[in-house]
Amino acid sequence: MQKESEVHCDEVNEEENKICLCPTDGIINVISKKWALPILGTIGNHKKLRFNKIMENLGNISPKTLSDRLKELEKAGLIKREVFAEIPPRVEYSLTQEGIEFRNLMIPLMEWAAKRVNVEKQDN
């Protein structure tokens, strides 16, 4: 018997109302890392931000972690890094079209999560 993670899309029976998760493998590895979603949200909220402003908005993130996540999100095609030929150098980060689309898809999830938090607070 195959493990569920070993099942490929062509083996999924549409009548069983299952969805193929194969296309999500790569992006899940990027967005599931700590700070990835808050970084995308912060950049999306401000359209363009410099490194220190992202740090300021996020609070507790270390410079190394922020730098690592920005590189990963850029490699995944979700953010754009724009370097300006100035002295001192200026670098701004913004969402790519794919990043904007992802953020738009993320909004209903965040709204759903906020409702759950409110329900949990009422239950306590």
Buried (B, 14 or more C-beta within 10 A) or exposed (E): EEEEEEBEEEEBEEEEEEEEEEEEEEBEEBBEBEBBBBBBBBBBEBEEBEBEBBBEBBEEBEEEBBEEBBEBBBEBBBBBEEEEEEEEEEEBBBBBEBBBEBBEEBEEEEEEEEEEEEEEEEEE
